[in-house]
Amino acid sequence: MPKPALIQAARKGDRRAQKELFAYCYDLLMGVCMRYEKDEYQARAMLNMAFLKILKNLHKYSLESPFDAWARRIAVNTLIDSYRKQRREHEKVMYVDFSDGANQHLAGVDYNEVEQTLSREAVEQMLQQLPETARRVFNLYVMEGYKHAEIAALLGFTESTSRWHLGVARKQLKAMLQRAMAEEQVIVRTLKSTL
């Protein structure tokens, strides 16, 4: 958590304090932005917008509450606001029918094994492959702890639509995880057979 003196100086417009506060917030906010945006350039743009909102609203921040949680909330709200503005123009929902039996050959996913086998970056890349709306709903529900009613209100659709997008995200992630684990097992078997 940044020191209260740093926050006070940033509130007063001290550019050095604002720069130091930005350096403090960068990793925290970039992690949030990368979960919602597909490319790093767009994530940085959203981070900058979020940080500007943090500076603009710094006078509203109470030193008694955790700064990191407050800053994350502003970043998430900034991302949601941006999504709302772009939604009507860019939303393309990709629907994959998982009931057709195409993925029935895949066994269940052992998430402990996934955690031990796949890198964080690999899982984040899988998240980026989700359709935009499904990815946003998944992040809001799973990562940020929002309820479906809140997500529906934030993104401008019904609770059942929010649940549907979460289901799509979960099914697609499960299928991707199963494929990745199957590929990993083939590589391990191949390596063992050559030794």
Beta strands, then each sheet from edge to edge (+ up, - down):
end
